[in-house]
Amino acid sequence: MSISKTRVLAIANQKGGVGKTTTSINLGTALAAVGRNVLIIDFDAQGNASTGLGVTRPERKLTSYDVVIDNVFLGDAVIHTLVPRLDIVPGDENLSGVETELSSDSHRSYRLRDAIHLYIKEAAERVLPEYDYVLIDCPPALSSLTINAMTAANSILVPLQCEFLALEGLSQLLRTVEVVRSGLNPDLDIQGVVLTMYDRRNNLSDQVADEVRSVLGAKVYNTVIPRNVRLSEAPSFGKPALLYDYRCPGSEAYIRLASEMLQRERKLRDA
């Protein structure tokens, strides 16, 4: 499997509570449901992506922390989830110490990239799963973990909550993308912005959506993710919403998002 076959997407926004983990889990599930092999890397010390996919704390023998700090082979940390074709490298609280532990390492921003590339290189030789997509669930901060994810990624997918001052937070993230592009990963781009927690009963949601589209244009997905209680409930059952209640509006939205994303990816390949 060549590196170009595997698309690595960092799901990033320095704000918390905007739907990064929900998007990682449910977009990954939707992609797996249409036949793509997907790996989620839980890169957040809270480990919510792992919890949301039913991976308990005792099951997390090796995590993304071990991969970037101790150079553990990425494949050794992979756990199969209850979703066929969807695997995860779990995260845990040890990730909160990465900033300090890597502070003196001049190569610190490339740790995750090197781990992913090594896995891709050895996958065929070692009869390991070959992934079409690697989704990195980033922490809610522009920390060394997020920089690592951006350095490893082909593109960034940005969940953006439909709330006041949404664009203000986005501008900070876009500046960080430019810094990473200029110094660490010149090929990095914005794959898309997905509007989350959209409430059609609230005029503010429409105003935010219009404002974001006026600034970012075609980068903003047509699909919006509604505010939906089933999306919030699903992680407590250790399931993606698409398994918990595949008919709920949130699940249907993520299925549409996956379809729209694949269309964008095809256009990118054909360009």
N, C-alpha and C positions, 0 to 999 in steps of 0.2 A: 504494500500500500504506500503510495507516495504521499508526501506531506500535503501536496496540493489537493488531494482527494478529500482530506479531512478538513472541514471548516471549523475553526475555533472562534466562538463568539463569547465576548465578555458581556455579561448582563450587569450594567453598572449605573449607579447614580449615588452621589455621596449623601443624599438625603435618605433617612430611614423611613420605613412605612409607605413606600411608593409602589410596592408590588414586585420587587426584584425576585425574591424567593418564589412567590406564587407564579411568576412568569417562568422562572427556570423549571419548576416542577411540571407545570401544566403544558408549557410549550414543548418541553422534552417528551412528555407523555403523548402529546398530539403528533409529534414527529415520528415517534416510535410506532404509533398506531397506523401510520401510512407506510411503514416498512423501512424507516431509517433506523440505523443503529446509533444510539445516542449515549454519551457519557456526560453526566453532570459532575463538575468538581465543586464541592461545597468549600468555599474559600472564606467563610464567615465564622468567627469564633463562636457565634450563637448556635451554629450547627442546625439551623432551622430547615434547610433543604433535606438534610439527612433525616431529621425527625418526621418531616412531612412525607417522606417516602418509606416510613416504617422502619428505619434503621435505628435500633436502640443504642444507648450509650455503651453497654457491654460488647456490642457487636463491632464497635469502632476500634479494632485492634491496631490498625494503621490508618492514618488520616493524611489529609493534604499537608498538614504541618510536618509530618515525617518525610513527605516527599520533598518539600522545599528546604527543610533544615538539615535532615540527615541523609539526603540523596537516596531515599528508599525508591526502588523502581515503582513507577506509577501503577503498573499492572498488579503489583502485589497488594496495593491498597484498594483495588476495585471490589465493590460489592454488588452482586446482582439484586435488583429490586423485584417487587411483585409485578412490575410492568414488563412484559416481554420486550426485549431489545433496548431496555433502558437500564443502565448501570450508574453507579455513583461512587466517587471517591469522597468519603465523609469528611466532615469538619468537626472540630471541637474547640474547647476553650483555650487550648495551647496556642492557637493561632494569634491570640492577643499579644503574645510575646515576640512575634516574628520581627516586628519593627526594631526592637532592641537587639535581638540576637543577630540580625543581619547588618546592623549599622556600620560595621567596620569592613564588610565584604564589598569589594569594588564590583563584583559580578552579581550583586544581590538582585538586581531587577530582571535578570535572565533565568532565575532558578526554575520557575514554572515552565517557561518556554522550552528550556533544555530538557526538562522531564517529559513534556508532551512529545517533543521531537524524537527523543530516545524511544519512547513507547511506540510511536508510529513506525520508526525504523525497524524495530525488533518484532512487531506484531506478527508479521507473516512467518518469520523464521521460528517463532516460539508458539505458533498456533494459538494466538491470542485473538480476542474479539477485535475486529476492525471497525472503527467508528466513522460514520458519516459526519456527525456533529459532536463537538465538545462544547458544552455550555458551562461557563464559569460564573457561579453565583458569587458576586463580589460583596464585600462588607460595605456598610453605609458610611464610608469615609474615603477620602483621597489619600490613602495610606500606601505603604510599600506593597501591601497585598494587592491593592487595586492597580498599582503601577506594574506589578508582576503580571497580573491578568491582562492588562492592556498590551504589554510587551509580547505576551504569548499569543494574542488574538489576531485573527485576520480583520475582524470588525467588532464594533460595539453596538449592542442593542440597549437602548435607554428607555426603561419604564418611567413615565412622567405622570404624576398624579394631577388630576384636574382640580387644581386649587390655586388660590391667589399667590402670586409671585413664583409660579412654577418656572417661568423662564429665567428668573434671576438665578436660581440654583443651577439650571441647565448651563448657563453661560460659564460658570466656574468649571463645570465638567468639561465643556468644550475647550476651554483654555488648557486644561490638563491633557486632553487628547493632543492638542498641538505641541505641547512640550514633549510628550512621548513620541509623537511622530517625528519631531525634529532631531531627537537625540537617541531614541531607543528602537523605534519600530516605524520606519518611513512608509510602510505599506498599510498602516492602520487607517481604517475609515469608519464612518458612522453607518452601520448597516440600516438602522432605522430607529425611530422614536415611536413608542407605543403608549397611547394615552390610557391610563388606568383609573379605576374608581370613578368612572363616569356616571353621573346621575342625571338622567334626562329630565327629571323634575326640577333640577336646579339650573337656573339661567347661568350661573357662574361656570358650570361645566362647559356649556356651549361657548361662552366668552373665552375661556382658557383655550379650548380646542381651536377656535378661530384664530386666536393670537399666535399660538404655536405654529399653526399651518401657514400663517402669513409670513412668519420668520423663516421656517425651515422647509416649507413647501413639500416636495415629493418625498423628503426624508421621513415624514410622518405617515404612519400606517393608516389606511382607511379604516381598518378594524379598530374598534375601541373596546376596552375591557370594562364592563359595567361594575358598579358597586353591587356586590352580590354576597349574601350571607353564607351561601353554600361554599364559596371560595374560602371564606374565613373559617368555616367549620371543619373542612376536610383534613387539614394538617393534624388536628387533635385525634383523628382516627388513623393517622399514619398512611393516608391515601391521597393521591392527586384528586382534584375535584372531578376529573374525567372518569375516575372509577367510583368515587363517592356518589356523584349524581351527574351522569353524563348529559342529562337533559336540561340542567339548570342553565340560565343565561350565561354564567361565567364560563362553563365548560364549552358551550357552543361558540362563545367568542374566541376561546383559545384554539379551537379547531379551525375557525376561519383565519386566525392569525397565522397558524402554521401553514395553511394553504397559501396565504398571501406572501409569507416569507419565502417559501419554496419558489414561488413565481419570481420574486426578486433575485433569488440565488441563480435561477436559470438564466435570467437576463444578464446577470453579472458574468456568468460563464460564457455566454454567447457573444458578449461585447468584444 
